[in-house]
Amino acid sequence: MAYLILEEYMQSLRTPTYREEKLLEVLVKKASLAMPKNWKSGLLVRPMDDGGMGSLYLFPKGKIVEGRVLGKQVSDFQFTDIDGIEVIASLNIDSDGNLFELDIWKTDFGKLISYPDL
């Protein structure tokens, strides 16, 4: 049973889309994090179960580390979805200072239609 859960987890990992990556770039820059130039290399993401708002778990260099915990929010960015609803994107790191999650909150709790053009 545990094997099936792990397999399902692994299948949901993917590389970020172009727009997800651009939003992450903005958030990393705003956070003034000391990131290596190749921080995007090997980055994998897994969608969160957030009702379709677009939040992602982040796995730098594709490493899945058990027991990671939320450290803190390091930056945020507000934009308007194409339906006119405000969206807040927050970048969180884990307790070791590594990228942890891209938290998306659409203020009406609806599904995100589109990431911003950046």
Z-matrix of the N, CA and C atoms (Angstrom, degrees):
N
C 1 1.445
C 2 1.536 1 111.20
N 3 1.332 2 117.03 1 -45.56
C 4 1.464 3 120.55 2 179.62
C 5 1.522 4 110.40 3 -60.81
N 6 1.330 5 116.53 4 -35.32
C 7 1.465 6 120.62 5 179.23
C 8 1.522 7 110.59 6 -62.15
N 9 1.332 8 117.51 7 -41.07
C 10 1.462 9 121.35 8 179.51
C 11 1.523 10 111.10 9 -64.58
N 12 1.304 11 116.93 10 -39.65
C 13 1.455 12 120.95 11 179.07
C 14 1.529 13 109.43 12 -65.08
N 15 1.332 14 117.61 13 -44.84
C 16 1.452 15 121.21 14 178.94
C 17 1.521 16 110.48 15 -63.23
N 18 1.330 17 117.25 16 -42.05
C 19 1.462 18 120.80 17 179.39
C 20 1.527 19 110.88 18 -61.99
N 21 1.327 20 116.87 19 -43.33
C 22 1.471 21 120.93 20 177.98
C 23 1.523 22 110.34 21 -62.96
N 24 1.322 23 116.66 22 -40.34
C 25 1.466 24 122.54 23 178.72
C 26 1.520 25 110.07 24 -61.74
N 27 1.328 26 116.31 25 -46.97
C 28 1.458 27 121.46 26 -178.33
C 29 1.527 28 111.16 27 -65.06
N 30 1.320 29 117.70 28 -36.85
C 31 1.460 30 120.61 29 -178.91
C 32 1.520 31 112.00 30 -68.52
N 33 1.319 32 117.93 31 -23.58
C 34 1.463 33 120.29 32 -179.46
C 35 1.531 34 111.97 33 -85.14
N 36 1.334 35 118.20 34 -7.18
C 37 1.464 36 121.09 35 176.02
C 38 1.521 37 109.38 36 -75.10
N 39 1.337 38 115.18 37 142.64
C 40 1.462 39 119.78 38 179.84
C 41 1.516 40 109.08 39 -158.15
N 42 1.312 41 115.87 40 170.54
C 43 1.456 42 119.31 41 173.40
C 44 1.527 43 108.02 42 -80.00
N 45 1.322 44 117.30 43 152.43
C 46 1.466 45 118.77 44 179.10
C 47 1.527 46 111.18 45 -68.55
N 48 1.321 47 115.58 46 149.90
C 49 1.457 48 120.32 47 174.76
C 50 1.525 49 108.63 48 -70.80
N 51 1.316 50 116.35 49 168.11
C 52 1.461 51 121.19 50 179.14
C 53 1.527 52 110.78 51 -56.19
N 54 1.329 53 117.69 52 -48.15
C 55 1.474 54 120.66 53 -177.09
C 56 1.522 55 111.91 54 -69.19
N 57 1.333 56 117.60 55 -36.57
C 58 1.466 57 120.28 56 175.26
C 59 1.526 58 109.93 57 -61.94
N 60 1.321 59 115.88 58 -43.78
C 61 1.453 60 120.65 59 179.97
C 62 1.524 61 111.41 60 -62.88
N 63 1.317 62 117.41 61 -42.63
C 64 1.470 63 120.87 62 179.52
C 65 1.531 64 110.65 63 -63.20
N 66 1.320 65 117.65 64 -41.44
C 67 1.462 66 120.86 65 177.53
C 68 1.528 67 110.27 66 -64.33
N 69 1.325 68 117.08 67 -41.87
C 70 1.463 69 120.27 68 176.86
C 71 1.531 70 111.18 69 -61.34
N 72 1.326 71 117.43 70 -39.89
C 73 1.465 72 121.12 71 177.85
C 74 1.526 73 110.82 72 -58.74
N 75 1.332 74 116.98 73 -45.44
C 76 1.464 75 121.66 74 179.25
C 77 1.529 76 110.13 75 -61.57
N 78 1.310 77 116.62 76 -45.74
C 79 1.462 78 120.84 77 -177.78
C 80 1.524 79 111.88 78 -66.96
N 81 1.319 80 117.88 79 -40.20
C 82 1.464 81 121.06 80 177.80
C 83 1.527 82 109.69 81 -63.98
N 84 1.328 83 116.52 82 -43.46
C 85 1.472 84 120.14 83 179.46
C 86 1.529 85 110.72 84 -63.19
N 87 1.337 86 117.27 85 -44.08
C 88 1.469 87 121.00 86 179.07
C 89 1.522 88 111.97 87 -62.84
N 90 1.329 89 115.84 88 -31.52
C 91 1.463 90 120.51 89 -177.12
C 92 1.526 91 112.16 90 -76.60
N 93 1.317 92 116.50 91 -15.44
C 94 1.470 93 121.48 92 -176.39
C 95 1.527 94 110.90 93 53.59
N 96 1.320 95 116.21 94 40.32
C 97 1.460 96 120.99 95 177.67
C 98 1.524 97 109.86 96 -75.68
N 99 1.296 98 116.25 97 145.49
C 100 1.465 99 121.25 98 175.28
C 101 1.527 100 107.61 99 -82.16
N 102 1.317 101 115.52 100 81.68
C 103 1.463 102 121.18 101 -176.96
C 104 1.522 103 109.11 102 -103.22
N 105 1.337 104 116.93 103 143.92
C 106 1.465 105 118.38 104 173.88
C 107 1.523 106 109.60 105 -64.66
N 108 1.328 107 116.89 106 153.68
C 109 1.467 108 120.68 107 -178.75
C 110 1.526 109 112.16 108 -57.55
N 111 1.314 110 117.29 109 -29.40
C 112 1.469 111 121.07 110 -177.51
C 113 1.533 112 112.63 111 -97.57
N 114 1.331 113 118.25 112 29.64
C 115 1.465 114 120.85 113 -175.69
C 116 1.523 115 112.74 114 -59.24
N 117 1.327 116 117.83 115 -24.73
C 118 1.467 117 120.50 116 -179.73
C 119 1.526 118 112.16 117 -81.30
N 120 1.323 119 116.76 118 -18.18
C 121 1.453 120 121.23 119 -177.51
C 122 1.533 121 110.81 120 -63.95
N 123 1.310 122 115.94 121 119.50
C 124 1.459 123 120.89 122 179.39
C 125 1.515 124 114.89 123 80.43
N 126 1.346 125 117.73 124 0.06
C 127 1.464 126 120.32 125 -179.74
C 128 1.517 127 110.08 126 -61.54
N 129 1.329 128 115.30 127 128.66
C 130 1.453 129 121.25 128 174.41
C 131 1.515 130 108.76 129 -118.08
N 132 1.314 131 115.80 130 154.07
C 133 1.461 132 121.71 131 179.01
C 134 1.525 133 109.22 132 -130.69
N 135 1.318 134 114.47 133 158.02
C 136 1.468 135 120.81 134 172.95
C 137 1.515 136 107.01 135 -138.32
N 138 1.322 137 117.05 136 125.07
C 139 1.463 138 119.52 137 179.47
C 140 1.534 139 111.88 138 -59.62
N 141 1.329 140 114.98 139 141.01
C 142 1.462 141 120.94 140 175.47
C 143 1.521 142 108.86 141 -85.02
N 144 1.305 143 115.79 142 155.96
C 145 1.459 144 121.33 143 174.42
C 146 1.528 145 106.54 144 -85.64
N 147 1.345 146 115.36 145 83.24
C 148 1.465 147 120.41 146 -173.84
C 149 1.525 148 112.63 147 -124.05
N 150 1.318 149 116.50 148 21.79
C 151 1.456 150 119.56 149 179.50
C 152 1.514 151 113.55 150 78.41
N 153 1.336 152 117.07 151 15.27
C 154 1.454 153 120.33 152 177.12
C 155 1.517 154 115.03 153 91.46
N 156 1.339 155 117.13 154 12.13
C 157 1.466 156 119.13 155 -179.30
C 158 1.526 157 112.86 156 -74.16
N 159 1.342 158 118.21 157 -14.36
C 160 1.460 159 120.54 158 173.78
C 161 1.510 160 116.57 159 102.95
N 162 1.324 161 118.86 160 7.77
C 163 1.459 162 121.06 161 -179.69
C 164 1.524 163 111.24 162 -66.79
N 165 1.346 164 115.16 163 149.88
C 166 1.463 165 121.00 164 -176.69
C 167 1.522 166 111.13 165 -135.30
N 168 1.327 167 116.24 166 138.69
C 169 1.457 168 121.02 167 164.79
C 170 1.517 169 106.28 168 -80.77
N 171 1.329 170 117.38 169 142.91
C 172 1.464 171 122.41 170 -176.79
C 173 1.524 172 110.22 171 -114.11
N 174 1.327 173 115.70 172 136.23
C 175 1.453 174 121.99 173 179.90
C 176 1.532 175 109.44 174 -126.78
N 177 1.356 176 116.58 175 90.20
C 178 1.458 177 120.15 176 179.83
C 179 1.527 178 111.36 177 -57.76
N 180 1.324 179 115.34 178 137.10
C 181 1.462 180 123.63 179 -179.87
C 182 1.529 181 111.84 180 56.38
N 183 1.327 182 117.34 181 20.92
C 184 1.451 183 121.88 182 177.65
C 185 1.511 184 114.59 183 69.58
N 186 1.329 185 117.42 184 13.72
C 187 1.467 186 121.21 185 -177.49
C 188 1.519 187 110.81 186 -86.12
N 189 1.320 188 115.18 187 126.85
C 190 1.457 189 120.69 188 175.33
C 191 1.521 190 106.56 189 -100.08
N 192 1.313 191 115.69 190 110.16
C 193 1.457 192 122.03 191 -177.34
C 194 1.524 193 108.26 192 -109.27
N 195 1.323 194 115.60 193 119.74
C 196 1.464 195 119.89 194 178.95
C 197 1.516 196 110.55 195 -70.17
N 198 1.307 197 115.52 196 147.35
C 199 1.452 198 121.14 197 173.82
C 200 1.519 199 115.76 198 80.34
N 201 1.348 200 117.18 199 8.68
C 202 1.465 201 117.66 200 177.17
C 203 1.529 202 109.05 201 -64.17
N 204 1.308 203 115.40 202 143.46
C 205 1.464 204 119.45 203 178.28
C 206 1.524 205 109.66 204 -129.83
N 207 1.300 206 114.84 205 152.20
C 208 1.455 207 121.97 206 178.64
C 209 1.519 208 110.13 207 -58.52
N 210 1.322 209 115.22 208 130.68
C 211 1.459 210 120.69 209 175.52
C 212 1.512 211 110.18 210 -94.90
N 213 1.354 212 115.61 211 -73.17
C 214 1.461 213 118.98 212 179.96
C 215 1.523 214 110.25 213 -162.55
N 216 1.326 215 114.30 214 164.97
C 217 1.457 216 121.32 215 173.56
C 218 1.523 217 107.29 216 -81.69
N 219 1.349 218 116.08 217 134.24
C 220 1.460 219 119.49 218 -178.07
C 221 1.525 220 113.39 219 -113.62
N 222 1.329 221 117.34 220 -17.53
C 223 1.468 222 119.57 221 175.88
C 224 1.519 223 109.58 222 -165.49
N 225 1.337 224 114.39 223 165.04
C 226 1.459 225 119.41 224 173.80
C 227 1.521 226 109.52 225 -147.44
N 228 1.309 227 114.29 226 164.41
C 229 1.463 228 121.71 227 -177.37
C 230 1.520 229 107.08 228 -149.51
N 231 1.323 230 116.72 229 130.21
C 232 1.462 231 120.71 230 -179.94
C 233 1.518 232 109.57 231 -107.36
N 234 1.326 233 115.95 232 138.34
C 235 1.458 234 121.36 233 176.73
C 236 1.521 235 108.85 234 -147.35
N 237 1.320 236 115.11 235 169.02
C 238 1.462 237 121.22 236 179.75
C 239 1.514 238 108.86 237 -108.48
N 240 1.333 239 116.35 238 126.27
C 241 1.462 240 121.33 239 176.87
C 242 1.535 241 107.80 240 -68.64
N 243 1.309 242 117.51 241 165.06
C 244 1.465 243 119.83 242 -175.19
C 245 1.524 244 113.47 243 -67.28
N 246 1.335 245 117.46 244 -11.44
C 247 1.462 246 120.26 245 175.02
C 248 1.527 247 112.59 246 -92.17
N 249 1.347 248 116.80 247 5.81
C 250 1.461 249 121.04 248 177.63
C 251 1.516 250 114.74 249 89.27
N 252 1.316 251 118.47 250 1.06
C 253 1.466 252 121.76 251 -179.06
C 254 1.524 253 109.53 252 -89.60
N 255 1.338 254 115.32 253 134.80
C 256 1.469 255 120.79 254 179.71
C 257 1.529 256 110.79 255 -70.90
N 258 1.331 257 114.61 256 144.46
C 259 1.458 258 122.79 257 -179.55
C 260 1.522 259 108.24 258 -131.85
N 261 1.328 260 115.84 259 138.74
C 262 1.458 261 120.99 260 175.63
C 263 1.520 262 108.07 261 -117.85
N 264 1.327 263 115.19 262 123.35
C 265 1.460 264 121.68 263 177.20
C 266 1.526 265 107.60 264 -107.04
N 267 1.319 266 116.73 265 128.22
C 268 1.463 267 121.75 266 -179.86
C 269 1.517 268 109.60 267 -121.99
N 270 1.319 269 116.09 268 140.18
C 271 1.457 270 121.55 269 175.90
C 272 1.518 271 107.93 270 -103.78
N 273 1.318 272 115.30 271 126.00
C 274 1.458 273 121.58 272 179.59
C 275 1.517 274 109.77 273 -117.69
N 276 1.331 275 114.85 274 145.18
C 277 1.457 276 120.68 275 174.66
C 278 1.522 277 108.90 276 -111.49
N 279 1.327 278 115.69 277 162.99
C 280 1.458 279 118.99 278 177.88
C 281 1.529 280 109.82 279 -86.00
N 282 1.314 281 116.00 280 -179.57
C 283 1.471 282 120.22 281 -176.32
C 284 1.525 283 112.65 282 -67.20
N 285 1.344 284 117.68 283 -13.18
C 286 1.465 285 121.46 284 176.43
C 287 1.526 286 112.49 285 -97.55
N 288 1.337 287 117.75 286 2.47
C 289 1.453 288 121.72 287 178.18
C 290 1.515 289 115.01 288 87.44
N 291 1.329 290 117.20 289 11.15
C 292 1.465 291 121.41 290 178.41
C 293 1.524 292 110.69 291 -93.79
N 294 1.336 293 116.02 292 152.38
C 295 1.466 294 119.26 293 176.09
C 296 1.518 295 109.47 294 -53.10
N 297 1.317 296 116.60 295 133.94
C 298 1.463 297 121.52 296 -174.91
C 299 1.525 298 112.46 297 -120.91
N 300 1.342 299 116.15 298 -51.45
C 301 1.461 300 117.47 299 -178.96
C 302 1.524 301 111.56 300 -158.36
N 303 1.320 302 113.37 301 151.90
C 304 1.452 303 123.03 302 169.53
C 305 1.516 304 104.62 303 -104.75
N 306 1.325 305 116.27 304 108.93
C 307 1.459 306 121.54 305 -177.22
C 308 1.521 307 108.62 306 -98.09
N 309 1.321 308 116.48 307 119.86
C 310 1.464 309 122.30 308 179.66
C 311 1.524 310 108.02 309 -109.78
N 312 1.330 311 115.78 310 129.74
C 313 1.460 312 120.53 311 176.36
C 314 1.510 313 108.70 312 -128.35
N 315 1.323 314 114.85 313 110.90
C 316 1.460 315 120.47 314 173.71
C 317 1.522 316 105.98 315 -86.55
N 318 1.319 317 116.62 316 125.16
C 319 1.466 318 120.51 317 -167.15
C 320 1.521 319 115.04 318 -64.31
N 321 1.332 320 117.92 319 -13.22
C 322 1.465 321 119.51 320 173.53
C 323 1.529 322 110.81 321 -101.45
N 324 1.334 323 117.11 322 8.64
C 325 1.464 324 124.82 323 -178.80
C 326 1.525 325 112.93 324 63.34
N 327 1.331 326 116.97 325 16.66
C 328 1.461 327 121.44 326 178.53
C 329 1.516 328 111.26 327 -83.46
N 330 1.320 329 114.23 328 178.63
C 331 1.463 330 120.94 329 178.47
C 332 1.526 331 109.88 330 -77.39
N 333 1.309 332 115.46 331 139.26
C 334 1.457 333 120.81 332 175.81
C 335 1.524 334 108.36 333 -68.71
N 336 1.315 335 116.19 334 130.39
C 337 1.460 336 120.55 335 178.83
C 338 1.515 337 110.31 336 -88.59
N 339 1.344 338 115.91 337 -42.53
C 340 1.458 339 118.59 338 -176.79
C 341 1.521 340 111.31 339 -155.70
N 342 1.323 341 115.44 340 137.98
C 343 1.459 342 119.92 341 170.56
C 344 1.527 343 107.18 342 -68.68
N 345 1.334 344 118.07 343 157.43
C 346 1.469 345 119.77 344 -178.84
C 347 1.515 346 112.36 345 -70.06
N 348 1.328 347 115.68 346 154.18
C 349 1.467 348 121.22 347 171.42
C 350 1.529 349 106.95 348 -80.11
N 351 1.296 350 117.10 349 115.60
C 352 1.476 351 120.33 350 -178.76
C 353 1.517 352 109.46 351 -122.67
